[in-house]
Amino acid sequence: MKRILILFTLSLASFAFALKAPTHHSLRAEAMGNAHVAVVDDKEAIYFNYAGLTQINKLGNYDKFPETGYYPRNYADMRLNLGGAGPFETYFHTYNVAKDLQKIYQGASNDAEANGLKASTVLMDSLSSHPELMHQVNSYDHKSLAMKLKFDAEMAFHGIGGAVWVDANVAPYLDAGIVLPNMAIDTFYVDGVVQGGISYGFTDNLSVGIGAKAVKRHKVEMLTVDILNYDTMQDTLEDRYHDATDNIFDFNSISMGIDLGVLYQLTREVRVGTSLRDIYFKELAGDKITPNWTVGANYSPRFFNKNTGYGHKFNIAMDFADIVNSTNNYKPLSHINFGFEVEQNLIAWPGYYYGVRALALRLSGGFKGGYPAGGIALEVLQFFTLEFATWAEELGYYTGQDEQRIYMVELSLGF
């Protein structure tokens, strides 16, 4: 059972459950409610709106674009990111329940072997004599333990950008069962994505973008394991684990897709944008993907944006997201994302007053699909960034029915 618990823990950190299209989790965007289609002033344009690539080295550039020179300047954006998320408190509680069950199972097996009895009979007697354990198991009946892992390699310049990223998640749950508890794991997904695109500014205010992506999705169908069958449980988990890891880099089945975007600087403080993403030309590992059409607006008051060594940035954004997704037609709030962010450079490089940060702090908040979101990021020496974000995803049939709260931490290296 110890090996099972180890495999279980490793799989939580290695696999992915994807609801629709492969989803990149930008902590900057998620922290402000994922309202980002009109913000897109850095590498996040790759994921939300390629037209935003024209913003890089445009915002903050007084010489070429004086109308937006008051923004903090971003010359380029190159990053390596590693992040993980999950309901850690619930996970560890359930892990402890599994360990307690293992102790009872091992004791029952030893008693059965010593007395020539069936292990199942002794185990039933052991469980009946520990009602407190069964009460713990019942409290976790069908309790999802979704865990996420992400890795990104990103590079963006004015007008061009690309990324290689992996999104991973698995959602196991402990089921009390009718007689005995069992563990079930919903389908594993591992999404690997390579994408890139360009943008072009027709005028100083209007830009369009287009990008292409190649996606590989690996999934393993649901499995259910019973605590009575130790050997089968171990063999099943090991077989599924190796099956998944051995085939992650099997590129015989790759789906191609495109993303489109438009961005317009309505006034010197207001941008509006729209994007149509995840237009796939065939099913992705048997999954039919619905394109994501989103429209949004961003407001950046000039008074709260300053391009100096101790510069600061302030954005307020709202998106009407995933418009064509019919599953959300009866959940209006699930389409609306709203958020804000405040970024302040705390320490400037000595002797370099403009645009070079030694220590910067960003605070964010908002609502994603009717649920609150928030986050904090600390950038050190303009190279190391540590970010934390929390948001929620709806697991029920209507907004507010079944919240899945996600807490993610990410370490980022780059410029």
N, C-alpha and C positions, 0 to 999 in steps of 0.2 A: 504494500500500500504506500510505502514511503516513495517508491519510484513513481507511483501513480500521481501522488501529490506534487512531485517535482515536475513531471510532464505537464500536469494540469497548470502549474504556475508558469512554466515556460510558454505554453500555448497561449496563455492570457496575454503575454507580452509580445506574441509573434504573429497573431492572425487577426483578420479583419472582417467585420460584418458591415456590409454596405447596403443601405436601403434602396438607393436608386443608382445614379451615376457615381463614379468614383468621386469622393469628396475630399478636397484639400481643406484642412483646418488651419486657417491663418489665425494665430492668437490675437494679433492686432485687430482683425476684423471681428472675430468671435466675441472679444471683450466689449466691443461697442455694438453688440446685437447683430453682427454680421451685415450691418447696413454699410455697404462699401462700394457699390457699383459706380457711384459718382465721386468717391474719395480718391482711390487709385492713383496716388502720387508717388508710389514706390513699386517694388517688385510684386506687390499684390495685384497689380494690373494684369499679370500673367494669368491669374485665376479668376478675376472678377470682370475685367473689361480691358481688352488689349489696347483700346483707344487711349487709355491712361498712360501708356508708355511715353507719349509725347510730353507728359508732365515732368518727367525726370530731366533735370538740368534746365527746365523752363521756369518752374516755381523757384523763386529766389534769385533769378538771373536778371538783374536790373539792366544790364547792357542790351540784351536782346529782347527781353519781355518786361518792360518797366511796369506794366499794369499788374503783374503778379510778382514783382520783385520783393515785396514785403514778406513773402512766405520764407520759412527756413529752407535753405537750398540743399538739394540732394543730387550730387554729380553722377553717381552710379549706385548700383545696389547688387552686391554679391554676397551670398550667404550659404552656410551649411547649418541645417537645423535638425535637432533631435528632440522629440517630445513624447510624453506618455501621459495617459489619463485613465481614470477609473474610480469606482465607488470604493475607495480603499478601506474604509471602516467596515462596510458591509462584507467586503471580500474577506478580511481577516477574521471576522466573526464566523462566517460560514466555513472558512478553512479550519478553524478550531473545532467546529461541530464535526467536520469530516475526520479530524484526528481522533476525537472522542469515539466516533463510530468505529474507527479502525481498532482502537484499544479493545472495545467490546468484541469485535469480530475475531481478533487474534486470541483473546481469552476463550471465546467459545470454541474456536478451532482446536486449541490446546486441550480443553476439557473433553471435547468429542473424541479426539485421538487417544487420549488416556483412558477413556471409558468405553470405547468402541461404539459410540453413538454417531448419528448423523449431525454434521455441523449445523445444518439449517434448523434442526430441532433445538439444539442448545442455544443457537443465536436468537431464536424467537423467545425462548425463556429469558435470555439475558436482556433483550430489549424490553420485555414486559416488566422486568424488575427495575428498569431505569426510566420511569415515566418522565422525569425531568429532561432527559435527553430527547425523548420523542416530542416533548413540548418545544424544545429548541428547534428541532427539525421542522415541526409544523409552522413555526413562526417564519421560516424561510421557504415555505411552500411556493414553488414557481417564482422565486425571487431572482430576477435577472442580475447578472454581475458583469455588465458590458465593460470591456477593457479596450483601450485604443493605444496604438503606437504609430508615430509618424516620423518620416525622414525626408528631408528636402535638400536638394542642391539647386541653387537658383542664381541667375545672373541676368541683370536688366540694365540697359542703357537707354539713352534718348532714342525712342523709335523702334527698339528691338529688345527682345527678352526671351528667355527659355528656362525650363526647369525639368529636373528628374526627381520624382517623388514616389513614396510608398505610403499608403494609408492602410492601417491594419486594425482589426477589431474582432473579438469573439464574445458571444453572449451566453455563457453557461448558466444554468440555474439548478438549484437543489430542489427536488420535488419530494414531498412527504410520502406520496404514493398511498394506495389503499391499505396495503399491509406493511410494506417495507419502504424505506426511503431509497431514492435513486437519483443519479445525477444525469442531466440531459444537457446537450450542447446544441444550440441552433447552428445553422450552416455557417462554416468559417468562410470568410472572404479575405483575400489578399489582392489589393489593387496596386499594380505598378504602372506608372504613367511617365511618358516622355512627351513634352509639349514645348512649343515655341511659336512666336508670332511677331508681327510688325504692326506699327501704326503710322499714320500719315496725317499731318495737319494741313487741311485744305486752306484754312485761314488761321489767324492767331487764336481764334475762338473755337473752331470746329475741327475735330479729329475723328478718324475712324480707325478701327483695328481689326485684324483677322489673324487667327492662329489655328494650327493643326496639332493633333495629339494622337499618339499611339498608345493603346491601353491593353494591358494583359490582366485578366482577372482569373484567379484560381479560387475554387471553392470546394469544400468538402461537405457533403450532405449531413443532415442531423444524425447524431448518434445518441443512444441512451444506454447507460450502463447501470447494472444492479449491484448493490453492495454484497449480495450473496455469492456472486461469481467472480472471485478475485482474478483467476487466470484469464477469463474472457475479457474482463475490464482492462487488465494490463496489456494484453495482446492487441485489443481494439484501439486503445489510446496510442500505443506505439506505432501500429500500422497506419493510423490516420495521420499521426504526427509526421512520420517519414514520407507518407504519400504527399502531404502538403509541401513540406520543405524540398523534396526532390523535384517537384514540378513547378516551383515558383518561376524558374527561368526557362521553362519550356514555352518557346514563342511560336509554336505552330498555330496557335489561335490568338490573333491580335486584331483588335477592333480599332478602326480609324474614325476620327471625328474632327469637327471644326467648331470654332467659337468665333462669334462676331460681336463687335461693340462700337458704340458711338458715344462721344463725349462733347459737350458744348458748354463753353464758359459764358453763361447768360449775362452776368455782370462781373465786376472785378472780385466779388465776394461769393457769388453763387454759381455752382456747376450743376448741370443735369446730365444724366447718362442713362444708357440702356444697353443691355447685352443679351444675346441669345447664345447660350452655351450648351455643350453636350449634344451636338447634332451628330449622331452616330449613323454610319452607313449600313451597319448590320447589328444583330443582337450581340450583346457582350456576355459571353459564357452562358448563352441561353436566356439572358435577361433582356427584355425590351426596355430601352431607356427612353424616358420622356425628356425632351429638351427643356432647359430651364431659361425662361424669359423673365428678366427682371428689369424694372425701371426704378430710378432713384434720383435724389438730389442731395447736395452737400452745401452747407453754409459755413464760410470761414470769415468771421468778422476781421476786418483789417486791424482794428485796434488790438485784438488779441493774438495777432501773428507778427513776429518780429524776426528779421534776418540779421542777427548779430551774434557775437560770441556767446552771449547769455540769452539767446533767442528762445522764443516759445511759439507753440502752435496750438490752435484750437479749432476743432471741427465738430459740426453737428450734422448728422446725416439721417436720412430716412429712405428705405427701400420698400417697394411692393414686389415681393420676391416670388419666383416660381409660379408665374401667372397661369400658365397652361396646364399645370398639374391638377387634374380633375379630382384627385382624392382630397384636395383641400378646398373645393368649392363651397362646402358647407361649414368651413372653419375660417371665417374671414381674418381673425387675428393671427392665424398661422402664416398668413402671407405678409404681414407687416413687421418689418424690422426697423428699429430706431436706436440711435446711440450717439454718444459724444466721446471725445478724447481731448485730453489736455497734456501737452508735452512741454517740458521745461529743461533747458540746459542749465545744470547746476554749477559746472566747472568748465571753464574754457582753457584751451591750450595757451600757456604763456607766450605772448608775442604774436599770436594768431587770433585776431579779434573776430573775423568773420567766418562762419560756417564750419569751424572745427570744434568738435565736442570732446571733452574729457570725461564728463559724467552727465548723463541725461536721464530724466525720469518721465514716464508716461502713465497717466491714470485714465481709465476708460470705464464706461458704464452704458447700459441700455436695456433693450428688450428684444428678444428674438422669439418670434412666434407667440408672443404673449407672456413669455417667461423672462425674468430678469437675467441680465448678464453683466459681467464686470471683469476687470483685470488690472494688472500692474506690470510694468516693464522697467528694467534698469539696464542702461547701456554704459559700459565702462571702457574708456580709452577708444571709443568709436570702433571697437572690435568685438568685445564680449557683450552679449545681451542675454539676460535671464528674464523670462516672461512667465506669468501665471494668468490663466483665464478660466472663468467658469461660465457655463451656459447650460441650457436644457433643451432636450429634444422630446417631442410628443410621441408617446407610444400607444396612446388610446385612439378613440374614434372621433374625438372632438377636443378642441383646445381646452386645456385645464383638467382633462380626465386622468392622464397617467404621465407624470413628469419623470423623465430620466435626467438627473442632474449630472453634469460632467465637469470634472476638475482636471485641468491639463497644465503641466509644467513643461517648458521648452528652453533648451540652451541653444543659442545661436552664435556662430562665429563668422566674421566677415566684415565687409565695409558697405 
